Amino acid sequence: MDWVILLGSGVLEAVWATALGRSDGLRRPLPTVVFVVGAVLSLVGLGIALNTLPTGTAYAVWTATGASLTVAWAMLTRVEPVSLAKVLLLVGIVTCVVGLKVVA
């Protein structure tokens, strides 16, 4: 169950990172609220997962999930251009994190 919580927290990391980018320096109310709530929930989930998971592996999974989803979402919404290099690098990140989970 802690792995599910950790992955959900990684998704929330992508949510708060995207909201932070759209908050215009925390000047737009709705993205700012989404950022604050998403960040708090993401960190709470990470904290819960760390009760049973190794810190290094859990943190790597959390950050890689959030970073990968943030970049993927930016490419899907055309905020960032799509390139083969970016896609391959994201696949590399995900592959490495899956490897960490396998050996954890």
C-alpha positions as CSV (number, residue, x, y, z in Angstrom):
1,M,0.0,0.0,0.0
2,D,2.9,2.4,0.7
3,W,4.1,2.1,-2.9
4,V,0.6,3.2,-4.1
5,I,0.7,6.1,-1.7
6,L,4.2,7.0,-2.9
7,L,3.1,7.0,-6.5
8,G,0.1,9.0,-5.7
9,S,2.3,11.5,-4.0
10,G,4.5,11.6,-7.1
11,V,1.5,12.4,-9.2
12,L,0.6,15.2,-6.7
13,E,4.2,16.5,-7.1
14,A,3.5,16.9,-10.8
15,V,0.3,18.7,-10.0
16,W,1.9,21.2,-7.6
17,A,4.9,21.8,-9.9
18,T,2.6,22.6,-12.8
19,A,0.4,24.8,-10.6
20,L,3.4,26.6,-9.4
21,G,4.5,27.3,-12.9
22,R,1.1,28.7,-13.7
23,S,0.7,30.8,-10.6
24,D,2.6,33.8,-12.0
25,G,4.9,34.0,-9.0
26,L,2.1,33.0,-6.5
27,R,0.0,36.0,-7.8
28,R,-2.8,34.0,-9.3
29,P,-5.1,32.7,-6.6
30,L,-6.4,29.4,-8.1
31,P,-3.0,28.0,-9.2
32,T,-1.5,29.1,-5.9
33,V,-4.1,27.2,-3.9
34,V,-3.6,24.1,-6.1
35,F,0.1,24.5,-5.5
36,V,-0.2,24.7,-1.7
37,V,-2.7,21.9,-1.3
38,G,-0.9,19.7,-3.8
39,A,2.5,20.3,-2.1
40,V,1.2,19.5,1.4
41,L,-0.6,16.4,0.3
42,S,2.3,15.2,-1.7
43,L,4.7,15.6,1.2
44,V,2.3,14.0,3.6
45,G,2.0,11.0,1.3
46,L,5.8,10.8,1.0
47,G,6.1,10.9,4.8
48,I,3.6,8.1,5.2
49,A,5.4,6.0,2.6
50,L,8.7,6.6,4.4
51,N,7.4,4.7,7.4
52,T,8.1,1.4,5.6
53,L,10.1,2.2,2.4
54,P,13.8,2.9,2.2
55,T,14.3,6.7,2.1
56,G,16.7,6.8,-0.9
57,T,14.5,4.6,-3.1
58,A,11.3,6.3,-2.0
59,Y,12.6,9.7,-2.7
60,A,14.0,8.7,-6.1
61,V,10.6,7.2,-7.0
62,W,8.7,10.3,-5.8
63,T,10.9,12.8,-7.6
64,A,11.2,10.8,-10.8
65,T,7.4,10.3,-10.9
66,G,6.8,14.0,-10.4
67,A,9.4,15.2,-12.7
68,S,8.5,12.7,-15.5
69,L,4.8,13.5,-15.3
70,T,5.5,17.2,-15.2
71,V,7.5,17.1,-18.4
72,A,5.1,14.7,-20.1
73,W,2.1,17.0,-19.2
74,A,4.0,20.1,-20.4
75,M,4.6,18.3,-23.7
76,L,1.0,17.0,-24.0
77,T,-0.4,20.5,-23.4
78,R,2.2,22.1,-25.8
79,V,3.8,24.2,-23.1
80,E,7.1,22.5,-24.0
81,P,8.1,21.1,-27.4
82,V,8.1,17.3,-27.9
83,S,11.4,15.8,-29.0
84,L,12.6,12.3,-29.3
85,A,15.5,13.1,-27.0
86,K,13.1,14.2,-24.2
87,V,10.9,11.1,-24.6
88,L,13.9,8.8,-24.5
89,L,15.4,10.6,-21.5
90,L,12.0,10.3,-19.7
91,V,11.9,6.6,-20.5
92,G,15.4,6.3,-19.1
93,I,14.4,8.0,-15.8
94,V,11.4,5.7,-15.4
95,T,13.5,2.6,-16.3
96,C,16.1,3.5,-13.7
97,V,13.5,4.1,-11.0
98,V,11.8,0.8,-11.7
99,G,15.2,-0.7,-11.4
100,L,15.6,0.9,-7.9
101,K,12.3,-0.5,-6.9
102,V,13.2,-4.0,-8.1
103,V,16.4,-4.1,-6.0
104,A,14.9,-2.3,-3.0
